[in-house]
Amino acid sequence: MKSVVVIGGGVIGLSAAYALHKRGAEVTVIESHAGSHGASVVNAGWICPSLSEPVPAPGLVKTSLTWMRHSDSPLYIKPTLNPDLLRWLFDFWRHCNDRCFTHAVEATSA
């Protein structure tokens, strides 16, 4: 019997550990935090090919501004006056429109 150590108890780590266990491995999962946290909580651990649209979609800014107020939301950006972050956020906002979204869909589906 093989012994395997999986580092990380999120959705990816636990899925890997479960699959290895079903194949006969002795699995130990090492996790640094108790309870839910990290990428799995905010859905960044999803493996879902049906969610393949480009991120900067029209209307995303309004939804994002709502999410950004809550640290446990799918998108939380800690408030800061960092010029680089502010510049990036402004540039992202400028691209959340129909024209850029259509261009990105066409570019990724070619």
Backbone hydrogen bonds, N-H to C=O, Kabsch-Sander energy under -0.5 kcal/mol:
donor,donor_aa,acceptor,acceptor_aa,energy
4,V,26,E,-2.9
6,V,4,V,-0.5
6,V,28,T,-2.9
7,I,5,V,-0.5
8,G,6,V,-0.7
8,G,30,I,-3.4
14,L,10,G,-2.9
15,S,11,V,-1.5
16,A,12,I,-2.4
17,A,13,G,-2.6
18,Y,14,L,-2.5
19,A,15,S,-2.3
20,L,16,A,-2.5
21,H,17,A,-2.5
22,K,18,Y,-2.4
23,R,19,A,-1.0
24,G,21,H,-1.9
25,A,20,L,-2.3
26,E,2,K,-3.4
27,V,25,A,-0.7
28,T,4,V,-2.4
30,I,6,V,-3.0
30,I,28,T,-0.5
31,E,29,V,-0.5
41,V,37,H,-0.8
41,V,38,G,-0.8
42,V,38,G,-1.2
43,N,40,S,-0.8
44,A,39,A,-1.8
45,G,39,A,-1.0
46,W,43,N,-1.6
48,C,46,W,-0.6
51,L,48,C,-1.9
52,S,50,S,-0.9
57,A,55,V,-2.8
60,L,57,A,-1.9
63,T,59,G,-1.5
64,S,60,L,-3.2
65,L,61,V,-2.7
66,T,62,K,-1.4
67,W,63,T,-2.3
68,M,64,S,-3.1
69,R,66,T,-1.0
70,H,67,W,-2.3
73,S,70,H,-1.8
78,K,76,Y,-0.5
86,L,82,N,-2.6
87,R,83,P,-2.4
88,W,84,D,-2.3
89,L,85,L,-3.0
90,F,86,L,-2.2
91,D,87,R,-2.4
92,F,88,W,-2.7
93,W,89,L,-2.5
94,R,90,F,-2.1
95,H,91,D,-1.0
95,H,92,F,-0.8
96,C,93,W,-1.3
97,N,95,H,-1.7
101,F,97,N,-2.4
102,T,98,D,-2.8
103,H,99,R,-2.1
104,A,100,C,-2.4
105,V,101,F,-2.5
106,E,102,T,-2.5
107,A,103,H,-2.3
108,T,104,A,-2.2
109,S,105,V,-1.2
